Amino acid sequence: MRNTTRLGLSTALALVIGASAAFADNVKIAFIDPLSGPFASTGTNGLHQYEFAAEELVNKQGGVLGGDKFEIVAFDNKISPKESLIQLQVAIDQGIRYIAQGNSSGVANALTEAIDKHNKRNPDDRVLFLNYSAVDPALTNDKCNFWHFRFDANADIKMDALTDIIAQDDGIKKVYIIGQDYSFGKAVAAAAEKFLGEKRPDIEIVGNELHPIGKVKDFTPYARKIVSSGADAMITGNWGADMVGLGKSVLENGYTGPIYTYYAAADGITAAFGAAGDGSLRLVSEGQQNPPASERAENYVKAFKAKYPDGNVSQSRITNVIEMLAKAINEAGTATDVVKVGMALEGMEHDSLWGGKIFMRPQDHQAIQDVHIFAHTKVEYDYDNSGYGMLTESTVEMAAMDSPTTCEMKRP
Amino acid sequence: MDLVLVNLIDGLVTGLLLFMLSAGLTLIFSMMGVLNFAHASFYMLGAYFAYQISLFLGFWVGLLVAPIIVGIAGAGVERYGLRRVHQYGHVPELIFTFGLALLIEEVVQFIWGKSQMAYEIPEVLEFTAFAIAGNSIPAYKIFMIFMSVAIFIVLLYVLTRTRVGMIIQAALSYPKTVEALGHNVPLVFMGVFGVGTALAGVAGVIAGPVLGTFPGMAVVLGSIVFVTIVIGGLGSLWGALVASLLIGWITTFAKSYNIEMANILTGIGISPPENMDESMFRDLWTVTSPQIADILPYILMVLILVFRPYGLFGKRDA
């Protein structure tokens, strides 16, 4: 009798503990990105998109593993690789298994290396790295590892898609390439030269130039050179104030061709261009919003704007990160064994909220997806409440599906 | 040849814009003997105020009202800030204006955020005035030229031909004597500081739509304004004008033409190193003029300081 009671009690206790563990265990995702300093607006907007995606797409749908909720824990890395590594350690010490980061490939390179080392040395508390924006091709080539997953199309894939579109346009005979004088600007220029040379050797590159990053007051002299070079199209990887300055200057000074860009949208840029950019500005990216892919996507954007009237759903891939992670955790049946979750993510095919499929390529953990060329024009779902936004002009389906990779994936 | 004309016009626009900033700064310097580090911040304030006003009342009201608000703010800073710090000497004054610059930038970010503002050229001026060989000159640039030239003429007239100007000039050189003659010298100082900052405000209003209205706009222009007044000669209006135009043209032409260092070096008879990748002078050989365009004014400043320390038009030793 006594024994039975004891057994019963301990069983009950075990059940209670087990149950509370099952219900109270949030799946925490560390968001390590700049939340102060010059890039704070980008970081904060990204954080809002993560929180919103976790709430709408996972928690309101009943969570993962039958009830566990996603929780986003924010860490400010001030866009410094050194600070990021400290925050990574803090996150790991808090028992967080999923690290999300995107702004700056410099930070991503530091994180992926640190996470690889950490996972080797501490097989009991390994973590996964969900890279949602850092586009340095090396991350899924020479520097790839099992723990790193990239959800954005990398710089080469984007340039590949962009040059596909340029190659189809017989009107383009002369191209001008201009960018900021640092690793990313140089990578864009090199990729543009390479792909254009392969696809349209007849296109003449009439200018290939770098300008100091963040220091140019007036882009007029650059604009004059571009106009007088007779370029039919220009390509730039510029972002932030350099993008607005360059774009507005060439348009004011008589350039009428297309301006192909990577980052000329949201965070005030769309509003700054307004009517001036209509008809010229193009952007290569994933995740279309106009026309909306589905009613679900439409409602998602509306709900986001209702909660954050000044925000933009500018990094649509964040919903893919959240949905695919939730799916992988459910498939693996665990949120703590990240090897199983990683295995489930590998090769996963996912129907994106924004239309099209996402395929997480197993050999290098690069998400293969539709890459679109957007035109800056008047749209229903705008950026910066400006009436202007990104309208899908052309699409490269599953861009760079068969592209080579130098990655030699070592699985645990 | 056509491009030369276009570049002359572009350089003129850049130079005149720089002049509006440096004119105020150089006036304030000759008056108080202190460099106002926050000067470019008033330029930024001008752009932001005008943007805010233009949302409700249009560009032209902004052009009229924003500089006045900036001027009043500047006068307030002199009256309640600088004048109190003045008794402790120049270094505290310098630190005060430096802190003010940081403060203004943070306040601007706090109110308007870190993104670029959609401050636009007025629709009336949104057309191409004329085109030279495919390079269009926007009407707005012509407007900028006229604005700055008009301001220069008015300023010159007031300072040299009117009674107010005489008192200001006298107060600059002999404040004690002017005070003894019954003039309110502190008021003159406050007025000059207000007008100087208002000029920076005007520059902000008309430059905001073309150069962008964002929290970094003051930092980008801040140092070059000091370079301008050092080259021109501290306290000299003509010097500020000449130095501004000089800088405007130098940077514009350096950026427009890809002059390669390699050509210059071979031109003066130095042969390129055999193996460029291993040469220690590789950077020197591969540099092009657009890359160094923005540091040319600083090089010019160093040369001026070496050979003519009081600047092109300066009267006294800085």
Contacts between the chains, C-beta under 8 A, distances in Angstrom:
chain1	res1	chain2	res2	distance
A	38	B	114	6.9
A	38	B	216	7.5
A	40	B	114	6.1
A	41	B	113	6.3
A	41	B	114	4.3
A	41	B	115	5.6
A	181	B	291	7.5
A	209	B	258	7.9
A	209	B	290	6.7
A	210	B	291	7.6
A	211	B	290	6.8
A	212	B	291	7.4
A	212	B	294	6.3
A	214	B	216	7.2
A	215	B	220	6.9
A	215	B	294	6.0
A	216	B	294	7.2
A	217	B	14	7.8
A	217	B	211	6.1
A	217	B	220	5.3
A	217	B	221	6.2
A	217	B	224	7.4
A	217	B	294	8.0
A	218	B	14	5.6
A	218	B	210	7.6
A	218	B	211	6.0
A	220	B	10	4.8
A	220	B	13	7.6
A	220	B	14	7.4
A	220	B	252	7.3
A	221	B	7	7.1
A	221	B	10	6.4
A	221	B	251	7.5
A	221	B	252	5.0
A	221	B	253	7.9
A	221	B	255	3.5
A	221	B	256	4.5
A	221	B	290	7.6
A	221	B	293	7.6
A	222	B	255	6.3
A	222	B	290	7.5
A	224	B	3	6.7
A	224	B	6	5.9
A	224	B	7	6.7
A	224	B	10	6.8
A	224	B	135	5.8
A	224	B	256	5.7
A	225	B	255	7.7
A	225	B	256	6.0
A	227	B	134	6.0
A	227	B	135	5.4
A	228	B	3	5.8
A	228	B	133	7.1
A	228	B	134	6.6
A	228	B	135	6.3
A	230	B	134	8.0
A	241	B	116	6.1
A	241	B	212	5.6
A	241	B	214	5.2
A	241	B	216	6.2
A	244	B	116	5.3
A	244	B	212	5.5
A	244	B	214	7.9
A	245	B	211	7.0
A	245	B	212	5.5
A	248	B	210	7.3
A	248	B	212	7.5
A	249	B	210	7.8
A	252	B	136	7.8
A	252	B	138	5.0
A	252	B	140	7.7
A	252	B	210	7.3
A	253	B	135	6.2
A	253	B	136	5.9
A	253	B	138	7.2
A	254	B	128	7.1
A	254	B	131	6.4
A	254	B	134	6.2
A	254	B	135	5.7
A	254	B	136	3.5
A	267	B	115	5.2
A	268	B	113	7.7
A	268	B	115	2.7
A	268	B	116	4.2
A	268	B	117	7.0
A	268	B	118	7.4
A	268	B	214	7.7
A	269	B	115	7.8
A	269	B	116	6.5
A	271	B	115	7.8
A	271	B	116	7.7
A	271	B	117	7.8
A	271	B	118	3.9
A	272	B	116	4.6
A	272	B	117	7.2
A	272	B	118	5.2
A	272	B	212	7.1
A	274	B	118	5.8
A	274	B	120	6.6
A	310	B	113	7.9
A	384	B	115	7.5
A	384	B	118	7.4
A	386	B	118	6.4
